[in-house]
Amino acid sequence: MNKEVYIEDLGCKEYKSTWDYQERLFQETVDLKIKNRRQELQEPTPNYFLFVEHPHVFTLGKSGDMENLLVDEAQLETKGAKFYKINRGGDITYHGPGQIVGYPILDLDNFFTDIHKYLRFLEEMVILTLAEYGLKGERSKGETGVWLDVGTPFARKICAMGVRASRWVTMHGFALNVNADLGYFDLMIPCGIKGKAVTSMNAELGIKELDMAEVKQKLLHHFETLFEAKLLHQKSQV
């Protein structure tokens, strides 16, 4: 079992090029697993954790409903945003500046083969990070991601999640609103859930801007602990 995880911060990257990069790392890992099985080899499979900040973009998961996008693509263009249908689970999600997007590409055979546990660990990573800023993140029954004030009329989502897995290799991940422009969420029904608000860390704390690098470091610390991983930092390859 290889618990080393390569950490790569891509900076600000367009969604499609990042998706292509994810797909390449994902497929290389899956192909290695197939090769190991066929040839009875034990070559260790790699693990990656990508950080990225996307220009304005809306993505729709494979089970999503187009009606949850409240504007057409021409209107999106006037807002400087793009739209993609993608192969993760979940419904519609927005990514944009001021949001930390994390894409763990892990071979869960190196950790544990349980997708539900994987999602709960990602949620816990975010919950523990929020707690360091005095924010009480919570799970909402039947709804993946991290929320504030669950069970009240003021429930609001602060972190969305959607993953894909094949042969226990994961891709896609989470999007934590840190300094995000919340106005873009008005252009959709977030995650297809009507009547639920969206928020960000800076809005909740009443400050203009948080240090994104600091938040990333806190996320990685909790990821490392929860997954019992060894983090290896490397320069961006794209």
PyRosetta script that sets phi, psi and omega in degrees:
from pyrosetta import init, pose_from_sequence

init()
pose = pose_from_sequence("MNKEVYIEDLGCKEYKSTWDYQERLFQETVDLKIKNRRQELQEPTPNYFLFVEHPHVFTLGKSGDMENLLVDEAQLETKGAKFYKINRGGDITYHGPGQIVGYPILDLDNFFTDIHKYLRFLEEMVILTLAEYGLKGERSKGETGVWLDVGTPFARKICAMGVRASRWVTMHGFALNVNADLGYFDLMIPCGIKGKAVTSMNAELGIKELDMAEVKQKLLHHFETLFEAKLLHQKSQV")
pose.set_psi(1, 125.2)
pose.set_omega(1, -178.8)
pose.set_phi(2, -103.6)
pose.set_psi(2, 110.8)
pose.set_omega(2, -178.4)
pose.set_phi(3, -101.9)
pose.set_psi(3, 12.7)
pose.set_omega(3, 173.4)
pose.set_phi(4, -76.0)
pose.set_psi(4, 135.9)
pose.set_omega(4, -179.0)
pose.set_phi(5, -127.7)
pose.set_psi(5, 121.7)
pose.set_omega(5, 176.9)
pose.set_phi(6, -79.4)
pose.set_psi(6, 121.8)
pose.set_omega(6, 179.5)
pose.set_phi(7, -98.1)
pose.set_psi(7, 126.0)
pose.set_omega(7, -177.5)
pose.set_phi(8, -134.0)
pose.set_psi(8, 121.6)
pose.set_omega(8, 177.6)
pose.set_phi(9, -99.6)
pose.set_psi(9, 112.5)
pose.set_omega(9, -176.2)
pose.set_phi(10, -83.9)
pose.set_psi(10, -5.2)
pose.set_omega(10, -176.8)
pose.set_phi(11, 71.5)
pose.set_psi(11, -140.5)
pose.set_omega(11, 177.4)
pose.set_phi(12, -97.3)
pose.set_psi(12, 114.4)
pose.set_omega(12, -176.3)
pose.set_phi(13, -133.1)
pose.set_psi(13, 142.2)
pose.set_omega(13, 176.4)
pose.set_phi(14, -60.3)
pose.set_psi(14, 145.1)
pose.set_omega(14, -171.6)
pose.set_phi(15, -60.2)
pose.set_psi(15, -46.8)
pose.set_omega(15, -172.7)
pose.set_phi(16, -63.5)
pose.set_psi(16, -42.9)
pose.set_omega(16, -179.4)
pose.set_phi(17, -66.2)
pose.set_psi(17, -34.9)
pose.set_omega(17, 177.6)
pose.set_phi(18, -69.2)
pose.set_psi(18, -41.4)
pose.set_omega(18, 177.5)
pose.set_phi(19, -59.7)
pose.set_psi(19, -45.1)
pose.set_omega(19, 178.3)
pose.set_phi(20, -60.4)
pose.set_psi(20, -41.2)
pose.set_omega(20, 179.8)
pose.set_phi(21, -65.5)
pose.set_psi(21, -44.5)
pose.set_omega(21, 174.9)
pose.set_phi(22, -55.9)
pose.set_psi(22, -48.1)
pose.set_omega(22, -178.4)
pose.set_phi(23, -59.0)
pose.set_psi(23, -38.4)
pose.set_omega(23, -179.1)
pose.set_phi(24, -66.0)
pose.set_psi(24, -47.9)
pose.set_omega(24, 179.5)
pose.set_phi(25, -63.4)
pose.set_psi(25, -41.6)
pose.set_omega(25, 179.2)
pose.set_phi(26, -60.9)
pose.set_psi(26, -49.3)
pose.set_omega(26, -176.6)
pose.set_phi(27, -68.1)
pose.set_psi(27, -37.0)
pose.set_omega(27, 177.4)
pose.set_phi(28, -61.4)
pose.set_psi(28, -38.9)
pose.set_omega(28, 180.0)
pose.set_phi(29, -69.9)
pose.set_psi(29, -44.0)
pose.set_omega(29, 177.8)
pose.set_phi(30, -61.7)
pose.set_psi(30, -44.3)
pose.set_omega(30, -179.2)
pose.set_phi(31, -62.3)
pose.set_psi(31, -38.3)
pose.set_omega(31, 178.5)
pose.set_phi(32, -65.0)
pose.set_psi(32, -39.8)
pose.set_omega(32, 178.2)
pose.set_phi(33, -62.6)
pose.set_psi(33, -41.4)
pose.set_omega(33, 179.0)
pose.set_phi(34, -64.6)
pose.set_psi(34, -43.7)
pose.set_omega(34, 179.0)
pose.set_phi(35, -61.1)
pose.set_psi(35, -44.9)
pose.set_omega(35, 179.6)
pose.set_phi(36, -58.7)
pose.set_psi(36, -42.1)
pose.set_omega(36, -177.7)
pose.set_phi(37, -69.2)
pose.set_psi(37, -44.2)
pose.set_omega(37, -177.4)
pose.set_phi(38, -67.2)
pose.set_psi(38, -39.5)
pose.set_omega(38, -175.1)
pose.set_phi(39, -100.1)
pose.set_psi(39, 7.6)
pose.set_omega(39, 179.5)
pose.set_phi(40, 53.4)
pose.set_psi(40, 46.8)
pose.set_omega(40, 177.6)
pose.set_phi(41, -101.3)
pose.set_psi(41, 168.7)
pose.set_omega(41, 177.4)
pose.set_phi(42, -131.8)
pose.set_psi(42, 39.1)
pose.set_omega(42, 177.8)
pose.set_phi(43, -67.9)
pose.set_psi(43, 125.8)
pose.set_omega(43, -176.3)
pose.set_phi(44, -64.4)
pose.set_psi(44, 139.9)
pose.set_omega(44, 177.6)
pose.set_phi(45, -89.0)
pose.set_psi(45, 142.4)
pose.set_omega(45, -178.4)
pose.set_phi(46, -82.1)
pose.set_psi(46, 163.0)
pose.set_omega(46, 174.1)
pose.set_phi(47, -129.7)
pose.set_psi(47, 144.0)
pose.set_omega(47, -178.7)
pose.set_phi(48, -133.0)
pose.set_psi(48, 154.6)
pose.set_omega(48, 172.4)
pose.set_phi(49, -139.2)
pose.set_psi(49, 109.3)
pose.set_omega(49, -178.1)
pose.set_phi(50, -98.6)
pose.set_psi(50, 133.2)
pose.set_omega(50, 168.6)
pose.set_phi(51, -105.3)
pose.set_psi(51, 142.5)
pose.set_omega(51, 178.1)
pose.set_phi(52, -157.2)
pose.set_psi(52, 155.6)
pose.set_omega(52, 172.4)
pose.set_phi(53, -123.6)
pose.set_psi(53, 121.1)
pose.set_omega(53, -176.0)
pose.set_phi(54, -96.3)
pose.set_psi(54, 148.0)
pose.set_omega(54, 162.8)
pose.set_phi(55, -61.4)
pose.set_psi(55, 164.9)
pose.set_omega(55, -174.8)
pose.set_phi(56, -52.3)
pose.set_psi(56, 123.6)
pose.set_omega(56, -179.5)
pose.set_phi(57, -155.5)
pose.set_psi(57, 145.7)
pose.set_omega(57, 174.5)
pose.set_phi(58, -115.3)
pose.set_psi(58, 135.3)
pose.set_omega(58, 179.0)
pose.set_phi(59, -126.0)
pose.set_psi(59, 142.9)
pose.set_omega(59, -178.7)
pose.set_phi(60, -117.8)
pose.set_psi(60, 122.6)
pose.set_omega(60, 179.2)
pose.set_phi(61, -69.5)
pose.set_psi(61, 168.3)
pose.set_omega(61, -173.4)
pose.set_phi(62, -64.7)
pose.set_psi(62, -22.8)
pose.set_omega(62, 178.1)
pose.set_phi(63, -103.2)
pose.set_psi(63, 11.9)
pose.set_omega(63, -174.8)
pose.set_phi(64, -79.6)
pose.set_psi(64, 165.2)
pose.set_omega(64, -178.2)
pose.set_phi(65, -114.1)
pose.set_psi(65, 121.9)
pose.set_omega(65, -179.4)
pose.set_phi(66, -57.8)
pose.set_psi(66, -24.9)
pose.set_omega(66, -178.9)
pose.set_phi(67, -67.4)
pose.set_psi(67, -13.7)
pose.set_omega(67, 178.3)
pose.set_phi(68, -80.2)
pose.set_psi(68, -7.6)
pose.set_omega(68, 168.9)
pose.set_phi(69, -92.6)
pose.set_psi(69, 117.2)
pose.set_omega(69, -169.4)
pose.set_phi(70, -88.8)
pose.set_psi(70, -1.0)
pose.set_omega(70, 177.2)
pose.set_phi(71, -132.5)
pose.set_psi(71, 161.2)
pose.set_omega(71, 177.8)
pose.set_phi(72, -88.9)
pose.set_psi(72, 174.1)
pose.set_omega(72, -174.5)
pose.set_phi(73, -65.8)
pose.set_psi(73, -29.9)
pose.set_omega(73, 177.4)
pose.set_phi(74, -65.2)
pose.set_psi(74, -40.7)
pose.set_omega(74, 177.3)
pose.set_phi(75, -67.3)
pose.set_psi(75, -36.5)
pose.set_omega(75, 176.7)
pose.set_phi(76, -60.8)
pose.set_psi(76, -39.6)
pose.set_omega(76, -178.3)
pose.set_phi(77, -60.8)
pose.set_psi(77, -37.7)
pose.set_omega(77, 178.9)
pose.set_phi(78, -67.6)
pose.set_psi(78, -21.5)
pose.set_omega(78, 178.2)
pose.set_phi(79, -92.4)
pose.set_psi(79, 2.0)
pose.set_omega(79, -179.0)
pose.set_phi(80, 72.9)
pose.set_psi(80, 26.5)
pose.set_omega(80, -176.2)
pose.set_phi(81, -116.4)
pose.set_psi(81, 154.7)
pose.set_omega(81, 176.1)
pose.set_phi(82, -115.9)
pose.set_psi(82, 170.5)
pose.set_omega(82, -178.4)
pose.set_phi(83, -139.2)
pose.set_psi(83, 137.1)
pose.set_omega(83, 177.7)
pose.set_phi(84, -139.1)
pose.set_psi(84, 140.3)
pose.set_omega(84, 166.0)
pose.set_phi(85, -91.3)
pose.set_psi(85, 130.8)
pose.set_omega(85, -173.5)
pose.set_phi(86, -132.2)
pose.set_psi(86, 179.2)
pose.set_omega(86, -169.3)
pose.set_phi(87, -105.1)
pose.set_psi(87, 22.6)
pose.set_omega(87, 174.4)
pose.set_phi(88, -90.1)
pose.set_psi(88, 173.1)
pose.set_omega(88, 170.6)
pose.set_phi(89, -79.0)
pose.set_psi(89, 173.3)
pose.set_omega(89, 177.4)
pose.set_phi(90, 91.4)
pose.set_psi(90, 179.1)
pose.set_omega(90, -175.0)
pose.set_phi(91, -104.2)
pose.set_psi(91, -129.7)
pose.set_omega(91, -174.6)
pose.set_phi(92, -93.0)
pose.set_psi(92, 141.6)
pose.set_omega(92, -178.8)
pose.set_phi(93, -140.8)
pose.set_psi(93, 149.0)
pose.set_omega(93, 175.4)
pose.set_phi(94, -109.1)
pose.set_psi(94, 140.1)
pose.set_omega(94, 170.3)
pose.set_phi(95, -125.8)
pose.set_psi(95, 145.4)
pose.set_omega(95, 178.4)
pose.set_phi(96, -170.5)
pose.set_psi(96, 179.1)
pose.set_omega(96, 179.2)
pose.set_phi(97, -55.4)
pose.set_psi(97, 144.2)
pose.set_omega(97, 179.7)
pose.set_phi(98, 84.8)
pose.set_psi(98, 5.8)
pose.set_omega(98, 179.7)
pose.set_phi(99, -118.3)
pose.set_psi(99, 132.1)
pose.set_omega(99, 175.9)
pose.set_phi(100, -89.9)
pose.set_psi(100, 116.6)
pose.set_omega(100, 176.7)
pose.set_phi(101, -105.6)
pose.set_psi(101, 130.8)
pose.set_omega(101, 179.3)
pose.set_phi(102, -121.6)
pose.set_psi(102, 129.8)
pose.set_omega(102, 179.4)
pose.set_phi(103, -120.0)
pose.set_psi(103, 91.2)
pose.set_omega(103, 173.5)
pose.set_phi(104, -77.5)
pose.set_psi(104, 124.7)
pose.set_omega(104, 174.7)
pose.set_phi(105, -111.6)
pose.set_psi(105, 89.0)
pose.set_omega(105, -172.2)
pose.set_phi(106, -113.8)
pose.set_psi(106, 142.9)
pose.set_omega(106, 166.3)
pose.set_phi(107, -88.8)
pose.set_psi(107, 104.9)
pose.set_omega(107, -175.9)
pose.set_phi(108, -65.3)
pose.set_psi(108, -14.6)
pose.set_omega(108, 171.9)
pose.set_phi(109, -62.9)
pose.set_psi(109, -19.4)
pose.set_omega(109, 176.3)
pose.set_phi(110, -82.4)
pose.set_psi(110, -12.3)
pose.set_omega(110, -174.7)
pose.set_phi(111, -126.5)
pose.set_psi(111, -72.1)
pose.set_omega(111, 177.3)
pose.set_phi(112, -164.5)
pose.set_psi(112, 143.0)
pose.set_omega(112, -176.7)
pose.set_phi(113, -98.6)
pose.set_psi(113, 77.0)
pose.set_omega(113, -178.1)
pose.set_phi(114, -154.2)
pose.set_psi(114, 104.9)
pose.set_omega(114, -177.1)
pose.set_phi(115, -65.7)
pose.set_psi(115, -38.8)
pose.set_omega(115, 179.8)
pose.set_phi(116, -63.5)
pose.set_psi(116, -42.2)
pose.set_omega(116, 176.7)
pose.set_phi(117, -63.5)
pose.set_psi(117, -39.2)
pose.set_omega(117, 178.1)
pose.set_phi(118, -58.3)
pose.set_psi(118, -48.9)
pose.set_omega(118, 179.8)
pose.set_phi(119, -63.9)
pose.set_psi(119, -40.8)
pose.set_omega(119, 179.5)
pose.set_phi(120, -64.6)
pose.set_psi(120, -36.1)
pose.set_omega(120, 178.0)
pose.set_phi(121, -67.3)
pose.set_psi(121, -40.0)
pose.set_omega(121, 177.2)
pose.set_phi(122, -63.6)
pose.set_psi(122, -41.9)
pose.set_omega(122, 177.0)
pose.set_phi(123, -61.8)
pose.set_psi(123, -43.7)
pose.set_omega(123, -178.7)
pose.set_phi(124, -63.8)
pose.set_psi(124, -37.2)
pose.set_omega(124, 176.1)
pose.set_phi(125, -56.5)
pose.set_psi(125, -44.4)
pose.set_omega(125, -179.9)
pose.set_phi(126, -71.0)
pose.set_psi(126, -43.4)
pose.set_omega(126, -179.5)
pose.set_phi(127, -58.8)
pose.set_psi(127, -44.0)
pose.set_omega(127, 179.7)
pose.set_phi(128, -67.2)
pose.set_psi(128, -36.0)
pose.set_omega(128, 177.1)
pose.set_phi(129, -66.2)
pose.set_psi(129, -46.1)
pose.set_omega(129, 178.3)
pose.set_phi(130, -59.4)
pose.set_psi(130, -38.5)
pose.set_omega(130, -178.8)
pose.set_phi(131, -60.8)
pose.set_psi(131, -30.0)
pose.set_omega(131, 178.9)
pose.set_phi(132, -68.3)
pose.set_psi(132, -16.9)
pose.set_omega(132, 177.0)
pose.set_phi(133, -105.7)
pose.set_psi(133, 11.2)
pose.set_omega(133, 178.3)
pose.set_phi(134, 79.5)
pose.set_psi(134, 16.6)
pose.set_omega(134, -180.0)
pose.set_phi(135, -106.1)
pose.set_psi(135, 135.3)
pose.set_omega(135, -178.1)
pose.set_phi(136, -96.9)
pose.set_psi(136, 94.2)
pose.set_omega(136, 176.0)
pose.set_phi(137, -80.1)
pose.set_psi(137, 145.5)
pose.set_omega(137, -177.5)
pose.set_phi(138, -141.3)
pose.set_psi(138, 162.1)
pose.set_omega(138, 170.5)
pose.set_phi(139, -90.4)
pose.set_psi(139, 148.9)
pose.set_omega(139, 175.4)
pose.set_phi(140, -114.8)
pose.set_psi(140, 122.9)
pose.set_omega(140, -173.2)
pose.set_phi(141, -53.1)
pose.set_psi(141, 125.9)
pose.set_omega(141, 177.9)
pose.set_phi(142, 80.9)
pose.set_psi(142, 2.1)
pose.set_omega(142, -177.2)
pose.set_phi(143, -130.5)
pose.set_psi(143, 113.7)
pose.set_omega(143, -179.5)
pose.set_phi(144, -68.5)
pose.set_psi(144, 147.6)
pose.set_omega(144, 178.6)
pose.set_phi(145, 117.9)
pose.set_psi(145, -170.6)
pose.set_omega(145, -178.3)
pose.set_phi(146, -125.6)
pose.set_psi(146, 136.7)
pose.set_omega(146, -172.8)
pose.set_phi(147, -128.5)
pose.set_psi(147, 164.9)
pose.set_omega(147, 170.5)
pose.set_phi(148, -118.0)
pose.set_psi(148, 148.3)
pose.set_omega(148, 177.3)
pose.set_phi(149, 53.2)
pose.set_psi(149, 46.7)
pose.set_omega(149, 177.4)
pose.set_phi(150, -62.1)
pose.set_psi(150, 141.4)
pose.set_omega(150, 178.0)
pose.set_phi(151, 83.1)
pose.set_psi(151, 6.3)
pose.set_omega(151, 177.2)
pose.set_phi(152, -120.6)
pose.set_psi(152, 165.4)
pose.set_omega(152, 176.7)
pose.set_phi(153, -65.5)
pose.set_psi(153, -9.1)
pose.set_omega(153, -176.1)
pose.set_phi(154, -105.3)
pose.set_psi(154, 15.7)
pose.set_omega(154, 179.5)
pose.set_phi(155, -56.1)
pose.set_psi(155, 136.0)
pose.set_omega(155, -179.3)
pose.set_phi(156, -148.6)
pose.set_psi(156, 143.8)
pose.set_omega(156, -175.3)
pose.set_phi(157, -91.8)
pose.set_psi(157, 135.1)
pose.set_omega(157, -179.7)
pose.set_phi(158, -116.0)
pose.set_psi(158, -17.9)
pose.set_omega(158, -180.0)
pose.set_phi(159, -145.0)
pose.set_psi(159, 122.4)
pose.set_omega(159, 177.6)
pose.set_phi(160, -97.9)
pose.set_psi(160, 152.1)
pose.set_omega(160, 178.5)
pose.set_phi(161, -139.8)
pose.set_psi(161, 146.2)
pose.set_omega(161, 174.3)
pose.set_phi(162, -162.8)
pose.set_psi(162, 127.6)
pose.set_omega(162, -175.6)
pose.set_phi(163, -129.3)
pose.set_psi(163, 161.7)
pose.set_omega(163, 170.5)
pose.set_phi(164, -127.6)
pose.set_psi(164, 145.6)
pose.set_omega(164, 176.6)
pose.set_phi(165, -143.4)
pose.set_psi(165, 141.4)
pose.set_omega(165, 174.9)
pose.set_phi(166, -143.7)
pose.set_psi(166, 130.5)
pose.set_omega(166, -176.1)
pose.set_phi(167, 51.9)
pose.set_psi(167, 35.1)
pose.set_omega(167, 179.1)
pose.set_phi(168, 68.3)
pose.set_psi(168, 16.7)
pose.set_omega(168, 173.1)
pose.set_phi(169, -101.3)
pose.set_psi(169, 131.2)
pose.set_omega(169, -175.1)
pose.set_phi(170, -101.0)
pose.set_psi(170, 159.0)
pose.set_omega(170, 166.8)
pose.set_phi(171, -154.3)
pose.set_psi(171, 178.9)
pose.set_omega(171, -167.5)
pose.set_phi(172, 59.8)
pose.set_psi(172, -163.4)
pose.set_omega(172, -175.9)
pose.set_phi(173, 169.1)
pose.set_psi(173, -117.8)
pose.set_omega(173, -171.9)
pose.set_phi(174, -133.8)
pose.set_psi(174, 159.9)
pose.set_omega(174, 176.7)
pose.set_phi(175, -136.7)
pose.set_psi(175, 110.9)
pose.set_omega(175, -178.0)
pose.set_phi(176, -101.7)
pose.set_psi(176, 122.0)
pose.set_omega(176, 178.9)
pose.set_phi(177, -78.0)
pose.set_psi(177, 111.5)
pose.set_omega(177, -179.5)
pose.set_phi(178, -104.1)
pose.set_psi(178, -64.4)
pose.set_omega(178, 177.5)
pose.set_phi(179, -122.3)
pose.set_psi(179, 30.4)
pose.set_omega(179, -171.5)
pose.set_phi(180, -68.8)
pose.set_psi(180, 150.4)
pose.set_omega(180, 173.0)
pose.set_phi(181, -79.4)
pose.set_psi(181, 104.1)
pose.set_omega(181, -173.2)
pose.set_phi(182, -70.9)
pose.set_psi(182, -12.9)
pose.set_omega(182, 179.1)
pose.set_phi(183, -60.6)
pose.set_psi(183, -30.3)
pose.set_omega(183, -179.0)
pose.set_phi(184, -67.8)
pose.set_psi(184, -24.3)
pose.set_omega(184, 179.2)
pose.set_phi(185, -70.1)
pose.set_psi(185, -16.9)
pose.set_omega(185, 177.7)
pose.set_phi(186, -71.5)
pose.set_psi(186, -11.9)
pose.set_omega(186, -178.4)
pose.set_phi(187, -87.4)
pose.set_psi(187, 3.2)
pose.set_omega(187, -178.8)
pose.set_phi(188, -150.4)
pose.set_psi(188, 171.3)
pose.set_omega(188, 169.0)
pose.set_phi(189, -99.2)
pose.set_psi(189, 100.7)
pose.set_omega(189, -170.2)
pose.set_phi(190, -53.9)
pose.set_psi(190, 123.7)
pose.set_omega(190, 179.3)
pose.set_phi(191, 57.4)
pose.set_psi(191, 16.9)
pose.set_omega(191, 178.8)
pose.set_phi(192, 74.1)
pose.set_psi(192, 14.5)
pose.set_omega(192, -177.6)
pose.set_phi(193, -105.7)
pose.set_psi(193, 109.6)
pose.set_omega(193, -177.2)
pose.set_phi(194, -74.7)
pose.set_psi(194, 148.2)
pose.set_omega(194, 173.2)
pose.set_phi(195, 77.3)
pose.set_psi(195, 11.4)
pose.set_omega(195, 178.3)
pose.set_phi(196, -113.9)
pose.set_psi(196, 135.9)
pose.set_omega(196, -178.1)
pose.set_phi(197, -87.5)
pose.set_psi(197, 165.9)
pose.set_omega(197, 177.2)
pose.set_phi(198, -122.7)
pose.set_psi(198, 146.2)
pose.set_omega(198, -180.0)
pose.set_phi(199, -140.2)
pose.set_psi(199, 178.7)
pose.set_omega(199, 178.6)
pose.set_phi(200, -138.4)
pose.set_psi(200, 162.8)
pose.set_omega(200, -178.5)
pose.set_phi(201, -61.8)
pose.set_psi(201, -44.8)
pose.set_omega(201, -177.0)
pose.set_phi(202, -67.0)
pose.set_psi(202, -34.5)
pose.set_omega(202, 177.5)
pose.set_phi(203, -65.3)
pose.set_psi(203, -41.9)
pose.set_omega(203, -179.0)
pose.set_phi(204, -67.6)
pose.set_psi(204, -35.2)
pose.set_omega(204, -177.3)
pose.set_phi(205, -87.9)
pose.set_psi(205, -8.9)
pose.set_omega(205, 178.1)
pose.set_phi(206, 68.4)
pose.set_psi(206, 33.3)
pose.set_omega(206, 178.0)
pose.set_phi(207, -124.5)
pose.set_psi(207, 160.8)
pose.set_omega(207, -174.8)
pose.set_phi(208, -69.3)
pose.set_psi(208, -44.5)
pose.set_omega(208, -172.1)
pose.set_phi(209, -157.3)
pose.set_psi(209, 134.9)
pose.set_omega(209, 172.7)
pose.set_phi(210, -95.8)
pose.set_psi(210, 159.4)
pose.set_omega(210, 176.5)
pose.set_phi(211, -77.9)
pose.set_psi(211, 108.0)
pose.set_omega(211, -176.4)
pose.set_phi(212, -61.7)
pose.set_psi(212, -39.7)
pose.set_omega(212, -178.9)
pose.set_phi(213, -62.4)
pose.set_psi(213, -38.3)
pose.set_omega(213, 179.0)
pose.set_phi(214, -65.3)
pose.set_psi(214, -42.6)
pose.set_omega(214, 179.1)
pose.set_phi(215, -63.1)
pose.set_psi(215, -41.5)
pose.set_omega(215, 178.5)
pose.set_phi(216, -60.1)
pose.set_psi(216, -42.2)
pose.set_omega(216, -179.5)
pose.set_phi(217, -63.9)
pose.set_psi(217, -38.3)
pose.set_omega(217, 178.2)
pose.set_phi(218, -67.7)
pose.set_psi(218, -41.0)
pose.set_omega(218, 177.2)
pose.set_phi(219, -59.6)
pose.set_psi(219, -46.1)
pose.set_omega(219, -178.7)
pose.set_phi(220, -64.1)
pose.set_psi(220, -38.4)
pose.set_omega(220, 178.6)
pose.set_phi(221, -59.4)
pose.set_psi(221, -46.1)
pose.set_omega(221, -178.4)
pose.set_phi(222, -73.1)
pose.set_psi(222, -33.9)
pose.set_omega(222, 174.8)
pose.set_phi(223, -61.1)
pose.set_psi(223, -47.4)
pose.set_omega(223, -178.3)
pose.set_phi(224, -58.8)
pose.set_psi(224, -42.3)
pose.set_omega(224, -178.9)
pose.set_phi(225, -69.7)
pose.set_psi(225, -48.7)
pose.set_omega(225, -176.2)
pose.set_phi(226, -63.5)
pose.set_psi(226, -43.1)
pose.set_omega(226, -176.4)
pose.set_phi(227, -90.9)
pose.set_psi(227, -1.4)
pose.set_omega(227, -176.8)
pose.set_phi(228, 51.3)
pose.set_psi(228, 46.3)
pose.set_omega(228, -174.3)
pose.set_phi(229, -98.1)
pose.set_psi(229, 160.0)
pose.set_omega(229, 171.2)
pose.set_phi(230, -110.3)
pose.set_psi(230, 116.0)
pose.set_omega(230, -174.1)
pose.set_phi(231, -88.7)
pose.set_psi(231, 132.3)
pose.set_omega(231, 178.1)
pose.set_phi(232, -122.8)
pose.set_psi(232, 116.1)
pose.set_omega(232, -178.0)
pose.set_phi(233, -86.9)
pose.set_psi(233, 138.0)
pose.set_omega(233, 177.2)
pose.set_phi(234, -139.7)
pose.set_psi(234, 156.9)
pose.set_omega(234, 179.1)
pose.set_phi(235, -70.8)
pose.set_psi(235, 153.3)
pose.set_omega(235, -179.7)
pose.set_phi(236, -59.8)
pose.set_psi(236, 137.2)
pose.set_omega(236, -179.9)
pose.set_phi(237, -98.3)
pose.set_psi(237, -0.4)
pose.set_omega(237, -178.9)
pose.set_phi(238, -127.8)
pose.dump_pdb("model.pdb")
